[in-house]
Amino acid sequence: MVPYRHIPNYTDANEAEILEYGTLTQKAMEVLKTIGGAHGFNIGMNQGEVAGAGIAAHLHQHIVPRWRNDANFFPIIAQTKALPKLLGDVRIEVEKAWRNLSL
């Protein structure tokens, strides 16, 4: 999620942008629960180059769905990755759910 206005930090966001961030975060979480049954989420913003921001001058947020007993450590322990769905199929599901969910 990225704001329309080019700002580097969350502290630079105005009240309307903060409200929009919160609303879109809620909607994204509901969509991911609906289509994928997510049990939890990692949500974060890397702000600044030293914090790992790929484009340090532009604020963005990550919303990562998580599931009980998910395969987070598979690559380390079993040298494998679990890919239950094709990314293109997930994108279509997210788009449909996003359009149909009103918050």
Buried (B, 14 or more C-beta within 10 A) or exposed (E): BEBEEEBBBBEEBEEEBEEBBEEBBEBBBBBBBBBBEBEEBEEEBBBEEEEEBEEBEEBBBEBEBEEEEEBEEEEEEEEEEEEEEEEEEBEEBBEEBBEEEEE
